[in-house]
């Protein structure tokens, strides 16, 4: 059965952690850290929105 009461904070944290791992690698390779943070934030918000609406 689908859980209608989702935990938004843990969803955001898990999505940000997953995106943050890849972004950390990109920053280590020379990417701008602000760009990395923006990518991580966008990926986390996108993942939570997709999870919520699907």
Secondary structure as the mmCIF struct_conf table of DSSP 4:
data_model
#
loop_
_struct_conf.conf_type_id
_struct_conf.id
_struct_conf.beg_label_comp_id
_struct_conf.beg_label_asym_id
_struct_conf.beg_label_seq_id
_struct_conf.end_label_comp_id
_struct_conf.end_label_asym_id
_struct_conf.end_label_seq_id
BEND BEND1 UNK A 4 UNK A 5
HELX_RH_AL_P HELX_RH_AL_P1 UNK A 8 UNK A 28
TURN_TY1_P TURN_TY1_P1 UNK A 29 UNK A 30
HELX_RH_AL_P HELX_RH_AL_P2 UNK A 33 UNK A 53
#
